[in-house]
Amino acid sequence: MTTSVCIIGSGYSAATMALHLLARGMQPDRLAIVGPGQLGQGQAYGCVSGDFRLNVRADLMRLWPDQPDHFAEWATEKITDDPDARTDVGDFYRRRDFAAYMAEQISAFPAIAEISRHQSLAQTITRGPKGWWITLTDGTAITAGTVVIATGNPAPEWPMKPPPADAPGLVRVPWRGDWPGQIANDACVLVIGGGLTALDALHSLHRQGHGGTITIVCPEGMLPPVQTAWDDAIPLRWPSPLRGSGFLRFMRENIGDGDWAGAEWQRRFESLRVNISAAWQRLPVTDQTQLMRRLGWLWSLARFRAGPQASASARVLMDSGQLTISRDIVTGLTTTSDGGFLISLGGGAQIKADAVINCSGAGRDRLMIRLIGDGVIAAHETAPHRPRMTTGLRLVKPDNTPHDSLYAVGPVTAHFVGDILGAASISRQATTLADHLATST
Ligand SMILES: Cc1cc2nc3c(=O)[nH]c(=O)nc-3n(C[C@H](O)[C@H](O)[C@H](O)COP(=O)(O)OP(=O)(O)OC[C@H]3O[C@@H](n4cnc5c(N)ncnc54)[C@H](O)[C@@H]3O)c2cc1C
């Protein structure tokens, strides 16, 4: 088939891109979307567990940048069976409820049914005489004038080499929340990683009255702070030009010496974040790399705060001694003769567990790796599995000139744009790209 614009991906970024294009008058018969599952859900919101919640409060989940309270108002009206969503620092709804919101937003555009949908994965993209030639895993081929890659958060891989074979008790991809029911109540559980996915795992286990011990192994040796009731972030203007040291100084000066658990600290942090992407892109790549190496982990902890519900569960588990946190990394995993697991840590210790939950973060994007390997796009200077890009979200050819019609949006751009991971920043990015594509394609 032939189309004007082909969006690759079927999660929030892809849906947001499609909605913003339709909202700008693009005809649906000019669009194709490639990706499995229900449009708008993806890895983030295609979640079956009611214990997995949004990690930001409702008014920060912004699909429509010019209507910041749209989701919050929708949820207040429609989500009437979830009293636990209400907390004293805001409303934190179930992730699956955000998927329901997305479904409703999509259905408000009947034209979306006319978009050509392919429930498959894009395997290769090559430049042909008539445009981009996209092959899918189901054997279909699509020709498109413009391609937007929105492949999001690749499914997590085991962090140890060799990775273990699938077995009961091993959860490689915990994001859907379809596994807690399979963990025996008295199982010793080992959680790899200490970020928001680990918090989701703790919350689910606590909610189902888990009785066994839980150990978290993470290099930070601590869990993210909890969300606060911060408000009124004032967008700060970052200085320019800027080097890494100045970037750090600007952050320090504006955050001050307060307690990072407090609302004022988070308000100041959020004030920095509003324009951080532009400032980040102006930094020399070497400075970006150094900053990431030295402070990336700290940034992640401060940036990705836990929802109050999950954080409260973690506190209860810790206070009772049921949960321990080991500051280390997991280096190996073997199956024992009794069907359990022996986990080796970098520091030399070994831990026995009946179940292991992999909360080590997203894996690698196979399509991007393929495009880099095929010489269609250049790899980023310091992130060799990720694409080199321009500020206009174009992917770059190996000869360092930008493609005129191959773009990316969402988390696949995070290494370049900096901090494009949350729903609100993705929709801002998608509106800018939609403005451009609606007039140029
Ligand atoms: C577990 C989790 C929870 C999160 N919670 C929040 C939150 O509470 N609030 C918030 O603001 N942000 C949250 N985020 C951040 C999230 O990245 C964004 O909000 C957003 O959902 C990203 O959407 P996406 O479509 O880019 O990515 P994804 O949700 O990862 O979806 C990508 C989609 O693309 C498809 N795909 C991948 N490769 C191909 C291919 N080759 N061909 C075709 N299709 C492909 C996948 O199957 C998937 O459906 C969360 C992220 C995760 C992973």
The ligand as a Tripos MOL2 file, in Angstrom:
@<TRIPOS>MOLECULE
LIG
   53    58     1     0     0
SMALL
NO_CHARGES

@<TRIPOS>ATOM
      1 C1          5.7970    1.2660   32.5690 C.3       1 LIG1
      2 C2          5.7430    2.7110   32.2190 C.ar      1 LIG1
      3 C3          4.9310    3.5800   32.9460 C.ar      1 LIG1
      4 C4          4.8730    4.9320   32.6280 C.ar      1 LIG1
      5 N1          4.0750    5.7620   33.3600 N.ar      1 LIG1
      6 C5          3.9870    7.0620   33.0170 C.ar      1 LIG1
      7 C6          3.1320    7.9530   33.7450 C.ar      1 LIG1
      8 O1          2.5020    7.5850   34.7150 O.2       1 LIG1
      9 N2          3.0530    9.2470   33.3320 N.ar      1 LIG1
     10 C7          3.7600    9.7140   32.2520 C.ar      1 LIG1
     11 O2          3.6280   10.8840   31.8870 O.2       1 LIG1
     12 N3          4.5880    8.8930   31.5750 N.ar      1 LIG1
     13 C8          4.7140    7.6030   31.9450 C.ar      1 LIG1
     14 N4          5.5540    6.7750   31.2550 N.ar      1 LIG1
     15 C9          6.3810    7.3560   30.1980 C.3       1 LIG1
     16 C10         5.9250    6.9440   28.8060 C.3       1 LIG1
     17 O3          7.1340    6.7490   28.0940 O.3       1 LIG1
     18 C11         5.1380    7.9880   28.0430 C.3       1 LIG1
     19 O4          4.1540    8.5970   28.8350 O.3       1 LIG1
     20 C12         4.4430    7.3980   26.8190 C.3       1 LIG1
     21 O5          3.4820    6.4970   27.1810 O.3       1 LIG1
     22 C13         5.3710    6.7900   25.7910 C.3       1 LIG1
     23 O6          4.5860    6.3560   24.7240 O.3       1 LIG1
     24 P1          5.1980    5.6170   23.4680 P.3       1 LIG1
     25 O7          4.0880    5.3250   22.5430 O.co2     1 LIG1
     26 O8          6.3210    6.4220   22.9120 O.co2     1 LIG1
     27 O9          5.8840    4.3440   24.0610 O.3       1 LIG1
     28 P2          5.3320    2.9010   24.4860 P.3       1 LIG1
     29 O10         4.2980    3.0090   25.5280 O.co2     1 LIG1
     30 O11         6.5650    2.1300   24.8130 O.co2     1 LIG1
     31 O12         4.6750    2.2910   23.1760 O.3       1 LIG1
     32 C14         5.4280    2.0190   22.0170 C.3       1 LIG1
     33 C15         4.5840    1.1900   21.1070 C.3       1 LIG1
     34 O13         5.2660    1.0290   19.8920 O.3       1 LIG1
     35 C16         5.2040   -0.3440   19.4950 C.3       1 LIG1
     36 N5          6.3880   -0.6810   18.7080 N.ar      1 LIG1
     37 C17         7.6610   -0.8570   19.1510 C.ar      1 LIG1
     38 N6          8.4720   -1.1920   18.1340 N.ar      1 LIG1
     39 C18         7.6950   -1.2150   17.0240 C.ar      1 LIG1
     40 C19         7.9500   -1.5080   15.6440 C.ar      1 LIG1
     41 N7          9.1740   -1.8190   15.2090 N.pl3     1 LIG1
     42 N8          6.9110   -1.4500   14.7880 N.ar      1 LIG1
     43 C20         5.6730   -1.1220   15.2140 C.ar      1 LIG1
     44 N9          5.3750   -0.8460   16.4870 N.ar      1 LIG1
     45 C21         6.3740   -0.8940   17.3910 C.ar      1 LIG1
     46 C22         5.1460   -1.1160   20.7960 C.3       1 LIG1
     47 O14         4.5770   -2.3780   20.5830 O.3       1 LIG1
     48 C23         4.2940   -0.2030   21.6500 C.3       1 LIG1
     49 O15         2.9360   -0.4730   21.4660 O.3       1 LIG1
     50 C24         5.6430    5.4210   31.5510 C.ar      1 LIG1
     51 C25         6.4620    4.5450   30.8350 C.ar      1 LIG1
     52 C26         6.5030    3.2080   31.1480 C.ar      1 LIG1
     53 C27         7.3680    2.2870   30.3450 C.3       1 LIG1
@<TRIPOS>BOND
     1     1     2 1
     2     2     3 ar
     3     2    52 ar
     4     3     4 ar
     5     4     5 ar
     6     4    50 ar
     7     5     6 ar
     8     6     7 ar
     9     6    13 1
    10     7     8 2
    11     7     9 ar
    12     9    10 ar
    13    10    11 2
    14    10    12 ar
    15    12    13 ar
    16    13    14 ar
    17    14    15 1
    18    14    50 ar
    19    15    16 1
    20    16    17 1
    21    16    18 1
    22    18    19 1
    23    18    20 1
    24    20    21 1
    25    20    22 1
    26    22    23 1
    27    23    24 1
    28    24    25 2
    29    24    26 1
    30    24    27 1
    31    27    28 1
    32    28    29 2
    33    28    30 1
    34    28    31 1
    35    31    32 1
    36    32    33 1
    37    33    34 1
    38    33    48 1
    39    34    35 1
    40    35    36 1
    41    35    46 1
    42    36    37 ar
    43    36    45 ar
    44    37    38 ar
    45    38    39 ar
    46    39    40 ar
    47    39    45 ar
    48    40    41 1
    49    40    42 ar
    50    42    43 ar
    51    43    44 ar
    52    44    45 ar
    53    46    47 1
    54    46    48 1
    55    48    49 1
    56    50    51 ar
    57    51    52 ar
    58    52    53 1
@<TRIPOS>SUBSTRUCTURE
     1 LIG1         1 GROUP 0 **** ****
